[in-house]
Amino acid sequence: MVQQLTRLDTDKIRPDFPILKREINDRPLIYLDNAATTQKPQSVIDALSHYYTTMNANIHRGLHTLAEESTTAYEAVRQQVATFIHAGSAREIVFTRNTTESLNLLAYSLGSRLKAGDEILLTEMEHHSNLVPWQLLAQRSGARLVYLDVDDEGKLSMDQAHELMGPRTRIVSVVHMSNVLGTINPVSELAEMARSVGATMIVDAAQSVPHMPMDVSTLGADYIAFSAHKMLGPTGVGVLWGREELLEDLDPFLGGGEMISVVTREESSWAALPHKFEAGTPNIDAVIAFGPALTYLSLLGMRNVQEHSRDLIGYAMDQIGGLEGIQIYGPSDPAEHGAVCAFNYLDIHPHDISTIVDKYGIAIRAGHHCAQPLHRRLETPATARASFYIYNRKDEIDSLVAALREAAAVFGHEGS
Ligand SMILES: Cc1ncc(COP(=O)(O)O)c(C=O)c1O
């Protein structure tokens, strides 16, 4: 386990991630697809196995020792999440399956309050998970979707936000850090505007919570959503944070076991927060193994994680940006650009780029990254994307640049 560090030391971090010892196509793995999901430290992998080896039991139900141990371990992680994001209490932390489910929960449960003519304000840079649930709600309720445009630098206009927010705006739901552009949006400013018109402010924090300190007590949002798997934790665990008084007032999303207080043949009343939002047996093992992931990041320090991300994206934009025929999307100032670098290179299709660099052991992603409206705005069907995390080093970016030069050669662009 890492010691408290003032800066990230990748030489100390990398041995904690067994998958980084793998070779792909006889080359050491260079994993640059962290915006899709991150790799897991040994402590997280061990926690999964430890859970099944020593304490597997359903939670919140049994009175036997195993049930009490697993319940205690599960609830301890809820408290850890609350501390990690500076929530007022663990009652404000709802475990879901992922960011997508957290946002669907909100769209469903807030939806009953919307009527025809109400407006839901989104941005053109949303991931489909913060777009499709609102489209479904708009179809159900007759509410209208309104979009903030993305400018040529990949940013939003606060002037346009002022213009678009008004008495009809009921919900504002905005991504904190774009998974394509890397843009870090001024969500606190947007939250203030939302509050001034009486709208609910939701932040898709899937890419921001893993990369920067998060303090929901000062953010200004009403709800945020994020996923454990993008911050060293297992898949199958998402978080919905909401202000306690708002969650109290919100109807449940799914009905079933463990989310009730009293059930009669006709009706039911709900369990106390946060359990009224957690119907059925949850992803117990994965929630428990999320604990060591949070511990790992806390020991590194989220300011250091953020500094490391900034250092890598600055270097990547310099080095990848130095290739002739490259177009990098998003803000040109690395200080405003999260740790994702989406690009197009010459006339090579991003899928071909991804396939060629994989031959050098390098994992990047290619496609629309679940952001088709944004790609339409960028006038390209697809981009290639390298995204970084705590274990990545600058020499891995050098290897990507070398592999991109090879890709150019394969496609007949000698000397690019
Ligand atoms: C900005 C953003 N929002 C939402 C999601 C959805 O996350 P999940 O697939 O864990 O639900 C992602 C995943 O890539 C994302 O990058």
The ligand as an SDF file (V2000), in Angstrom:
LIG
                    3D

 16 16  0  0  0  0  0  0  0  0999 V2000
  -18.9540   11.8040  -18.5100 C   0  0  0  0  0  0  0  0  0  0  0  0
  -19.5210   10.4330  -18.3430 C   0  0  0  0  0  0  0  0  0  0  0  0
  -20.7590   10.3010  -17.8700 N   0  0  0  0  0  0  0  0  0  0  0  0
  -21.3210    9.0920  -17.6810 C   0  0  0  0  0  0  0  0  0  0  0  0
  -20.6370    7.9410  -17.9770 C   0  0  0  0  0  0  0  0  0  0  0  0
  -21.3100    6.6300  -17.7570 C   0  0  0  0  0  0  0  0  0  0  0  0
  -20.6460    5.8870  -16.8010 O   0  0  0  0  0  0  0  0  0  0  0  0
  -21.1280    4.3910  -16.5110 P   0  0  0  0  0  0  0  0  0  0  0  0
  -20.9510    3.6390  -17.8010 O   0  0  0  0  0  0  0  0  0  0  0  0
  -20.2180    3.9270  -15.4380 O   0  0  0  0  0  0  0  0  0  0  0  0
  -22.5480    4.4620  -16.1280 O   0  0  0  0  0  0  0  0  0  0  0  0
  -19.3520    8.0320  -18.4860 C   0  0  0  0  0  0  0  0  0  0  0  0
  -18.6190    6.8090  -18.8640 C   0  0  0  0  0  0  0  0  0  0  0  0
  -17.7340    6.8300  -19.6760 O   0  0  0  0  0  0  0  0  0  0  0  0
  -18.7760    9.3060  -18.6690 C   0  0  0  0  0  0  0  0  0  0  0  0
  -17.5420    9.4500  -19.1490 O   0  0  0  0  0  0  0  0  0  0  0  0
  1  2  1  0
  2  3  1  0
  2 15  2  0
  3  4  2  0
  4  5  1  0
  5  6  1  0
  5 12  2  0
  6  7  1  0
  7  8  1  0
  8  9  2  0
  8 10  1  0
  8 11  1  0
 12 13  1  0
 12 15  1  0
 13 14  2  0
 15 16  1  0
M  END
$$$$
